[in-house]
């Protein structure tokens, strides 16, 4: 687990984007670029903030309703006129989850 001196986890959006681009299956890479990934990551962060899931001073785990977050991203993309498919959103979210696991932010649910 990578952590700062105060034990808060370090999430680097640039590293997340690189990780997700490498995580994507070859057939998806043509339609998903760093701009789409950055958009989804920004909306995920907004979702976390709006739902009280981010506390910069805490390392406590939060439970995330993945279906609700997915619908939130769909709604935002439609409102912002971002051309992104449900499959692309899902792949980006899967890549973000794997990145989070790799740095110790997420744990496998049992």
Secondary structure, DSSP 8 states (H G I E B T S, - for coil): --B-TTS-B---HHHHHHHHHHHS-HHHHTT--HHHHHHHHHHHHHHHHHTT---TT--------HHHHHHHHHHHHHHTT----HHHHHHHHHHHHHHHHHTTS-----
